[in-house]
Amino acid sequence: MNTFIGKPIEILLVEDSPGDVRLTREALKEGKMLNTLNVVKDGVEAIDYLRRKEPFTRAVRPDLILLDLNLPRKNGVEVLAEIKNDPDLKRIPVVILTVSQSDEDIVKSYNFHANCFISKPVEYVKFIGIIKAIEDFWLTIVTLPQEEHGSR
């Protein structure tokens, strides 16, 4: 069980589709856990956010990352590889949330240590259900790593 009592769970959504951002925000708003959803729209912004580069110098370290694969400027697999190869970031759980159902994308994601791979359904009700299931599992059941002293 998570130990974030009273503290919002920080979620970074890396998603370039405004519709999917809106749906994710709506689903999490109805959720059980207090959370803060921060959104970046491409892979370059994601890495800048995580490394607190301009304009994200005041960014809060996420407890969970929801990462689309099909992103402009730097794709999700490249972002995942950078996160999992960075000693300061590699413990942040990364959930791949993408329309892809390609075996190649699934294998690449797990090869770069994605924590799970979820194909986004196109139907509204199913999409909302997936987001709620992610919240139930990752924010209610799983114990997430706490930010370490001296760490970002």
C-alpha angles and dihedrals in degrees: 000000000000121000097213094114108169093354117104117241108244112226125185113203114196102196135137097194111092090201093055090046090053093048092047091049091050093049094048092046089061092046133115098242128067105245143170116216116205116186133203122179104215144022096260091053089048093057092042089051093049092047092043096237122158125324090019100055091127095046118138117231108254122237089206135017123210105198129190115206099211101070134146122247095010122022125230095255090056090048091048091050091051092048095048093045093052113089091210095051107029096093093059106104113241120203113194107219110180144138089239119109093174116139088218092057091046093050093044091050094052091042087059090048103257109176091224142345121225125180111219113237116225094221114094097225093047092047091052089048091053092051091049090049090051089051093047093050105034099033103033110027106027122072107229123207115261120229108268125234110266090020121113 
